[in-house]
Amino acid sequence: MSTGFFKNRSQNGAAGPGRELRCWLCQGELYPGDPYFALDGRVVCEDCLERYARRRFAHRLRRVGRDEEDGRGTL
């Protein structure tokens, strides 16, 4: 898997973008045929999905043995 920072038309053989789409996180260009996720009104490339999810759900992160004691560890 490549990183979004190095996206260019030579990687996927596309002649150029149909309409300009860029990943919200890495600002990499998306070309016709490139997969992407439409999340909360933002365009996120496949390479940035994990980083997006970590940001989006950071407030839900818990630590075993620490957060259960104050009641935050329960759903």
Backbone bond lengths (Angstrom), bond angles and torsions (degrees), N, CA, C in turn:
res aa  C-N    CA-C-N  psi(-1)  N-CA   C-N-CA  omega(-1)  CA-C   N-CA-C  phi
1 M - - - 1.453 - - 1.527 108.40 -
2 S 1.303 116.86 131.92 1.462 120.92 179.11 1.522 110.15 -89.95
3 T 1.303 116.88 167.44 1.453 120.43 175.68 1.513 109.32 -92.60
4 G 1.300 117.82 152.85 1.451 122.45 -179.47 1.519 113.55 -65.60
5 F 1.323 117.21 -17.52 1.450 120.34 -176.56 1.520 112.52 -69.19
6 F 1.319 118.24 -19.29 1.451 121.08 -175.32 1.522 112.65 -112.36
7 K 1.304 117.56 21.18 1.455 120.26 -179.49 1.515 110.06 -69.86
8 N 1.295 115.64 132.75 1.461 121.04 172.71 1.513 108.49 -154.99
9 R 1.311 116.60 168.10 1.462 119.03 -173.13 1.513 113.04 -66.78
10 S 1.338 119.42 -22.27 1.454 120.34 -179.04 1.527 112.07 -71.11
11 Q 1.327 117.89 -21.28 1.461 120.24 -179.02 1.528 112.28 -70.14
12 N 1.306 117.38 -36.14 1.458 118.14 -176.26 1.526 112.89 -116.39
13 G 1.312 118.31 4.65 1.455 121.62 175.10 1.511 115.01 79.15
14 A 1.322 118.64 3.20 1.461 120.90 -179.01 1.527 109.93 -74.02
15 A 1.311 116.11 145.10 1.461 120.74 -179.74 1.520 111.84 -73.73
16 G 1.312 116.96 -26.58 1.459 120.46 -179.56 1.508 109.55 169.29
17 P 1.305 117.65 169.17 1.461 120.12 -177.71 1.522 112.48 -70.95
18 G 1.332 116.18 140.65 1.460 120.33 175.64 1.521 109.31 -72.68
19 R 1.291 116.14 -53.93 1.460 122.67 169.63 1.516 105.46 -133.82
20 E 1.279 116.55 146.52 1.454 118.63 -173.70 1.517 111.28 -71.61
21 L 1.296 114.83 115.04 1.461 122.17 172.67 1.510 107.07 -123.84
22 R 1.312 116.00 135.47 1.459 121.34 177.36 1.527 108.31 -131.22
23 C 1.315 114.57 145.62 1.457 120.23 175.48 1.521 109.00 -65.31
24 W 1.305 116.68 135.83 1.451 123.26 -179.39 1.529 111.65 -63.53
25 L 1.338 117.60 -32.26 1.462 120.45 -177.26 1.526 113.59 -88.79
26 C 1.319 118.20 -53.65 1.464 120.46 -173.67 1.528 113.17 -95.96
27 Q 1.319 116.69 -9.53 1.472 122.66 -177.91 1.525 112.86 64.43
28 G 1.343 117.22 14.77 1.460 121.30 176.91 1.518 110.58 -67.33
29 E 1.322 116.61 142.14 1.466 121.38 178.57 1.518 109.89 -73.62
30 L 1.313 115.83 143.07 1.461 122.21 175.61 1.517 107.56 -111.88
31 Y 1.319 115.56 131.30 1.457 122.15 -177.07 1.520 109.96 -109.62
32 P 1.333 117.56 164.79 1.464 120.58 179.12 1.528 110.94 -51.50
33 G 1.320 115.45 129.58 1.453 121.65 -179.45 1.521 113.84 94.32
34 D 1.330 118.21 -15.41 1.463 120.73 178.03 1.520 109.62 -70.54
35 P 1.334 117.74 133.75 1.464 119.84 175.88 1.531 110.12 -78.40
36 Y 1.330 115.46 147.98 1.464 120.80 174.58 1.518 108.50 -154.25
37 F 1.317 116.33 165.52 1.453 122.82 178.46 1.522 108.84 -111.09
38 A 1.313 117.57 134.84 1.461 123.21 174.05 1.525 105.90 -99.36
39 L 1.329 116.50 103.13 1.456 122.24 -173.28 1.520 110.27 -126.09
40 D 1.304 116.45 120.95 1.468 121.82 178.79 1.525 111.78 52.28
41 G 1.326 116.42 38.55 1.459 120.77 179.24 1.515 114.37 77.19
42 R 1.326 117.19 11.40 1.464 121.56 -179.11 1.522 110.11 -119.24
43 V 1.315 116.33 149.88 1.461 122.88 176.07 1.521 107.58 -94.50
44 V 1.346 116.36 124.44 1.461 121.43 -179.48 1.528 108.07 -129.09
45 C 1.342 116.74 123.82 1.468 120.29 179.83 1.527 109.89 -73.39
46 E 1.324 115.74 164.18 1.469 120.83 -179.75 1.521 112.35 -57.66
47 D 1.318 116.34 -39.18 1.461 120.23 -176.85 1.520 112.60 -66.26
48 C 1.310 117.86 -25.27 1.470 121.53 -176.84 1.519 113.26 -99.88
49 L 1.324 118.58 1.55 1.462 120.73 -175.83 1.528 112.15 -58.30
50 E 1.327 117.68 -44.20 1.469 119.68 -179.38 1.527 110.76 -63.54
51 R 1.311 117.70 -42.35 1.465 121.01 179.44 1.526 110.73 -64.19
52 Y 1.334 116.91 -39.42 1.460 121.02 177.32 1.535 110.13 -62.09
53 A 1.337 116.05 -46.70 1.467 120.60 -178.06 1.526 110.70 -62.97
54 R 1.329 117.54 -39.84 1.471 119.99 178.52 1.523 111.06 -62.53
55 R 1.329 117.24 -41.64 1.469 120.43 177.65 1.518 111.24 -66.96
56 R 1.327 115.41 -45.26 1.465 121.47 -174.82 1.522 112.18 -64.37
57 F 1.326 116.47 -37.78 1.461 120.79 -174.95 1.522 113.45 -109.95
58 A 1.313 118.78 16.13 1.469 122.18 -178.97 1.530 111.78 -57.88
59 H 1.316 117.54 -35.42 1.462 120.63 -179.55 1.524 112.69 -69.56
60 R 1.327 117.48 -11.49 1.469 121.61 178.69 1.525 112.71 -96.44
61 L 1.319 118.17 -3.08 1.458 121.97 -177.94 1.526 110.33 -66.83
62 R 1.304 116.28 132.07 1.458 122.77 179.77 1.519 109.12 -128.27
63 R 1.323 116.91 159.51 1.463 123.49 177.01 1.526 108.82 -118.25
64 V 1.330 116.36 130.52 1.456 121.70 179.26 1.525 108.76 -64.63
65 G 1.345 115.84 133.79 1.446 121.14 177.24 1.517 113.88 87.44
66 R 1.309 117.87 -13.30 1.459 120.05 -179.65 1.525 110.71 -110.73
67 D 1.293 117.26 -49.68 1.459 121.18 -172.92 1.524 113.75 -81.67
68 E 1.346 118.07 -19.89 1.459 119.06 178.75 1.517 111.69 -68.77
69 E 1.316 117.37 -29.72 1.462 121.27 -175.62 1.524 112.53 -66.78
70 D 1.326 116.90 -32.71 1.479 118.78 -179.31 1.533 111.88 -98.00
71 G 1.343 116.74 8.95 1.461 120.17 175.70 1.516 114.95 87.35
72 R 1.320 118.66 -2.36 1.467 120.41 -178.65 1.516 112.50 -79.76
73 G 1.313 118.84 -13.57 1.448 121.61 -175.73 1.515 114.18 -78.50
74 T 1.304 117.67 -6.10 1.459 120.36 -179.40 1.517 110.76 -92.26
75 L 1.311 115.42 153.30 1.461 120.36 178.77 1.467 107.94 -81.52
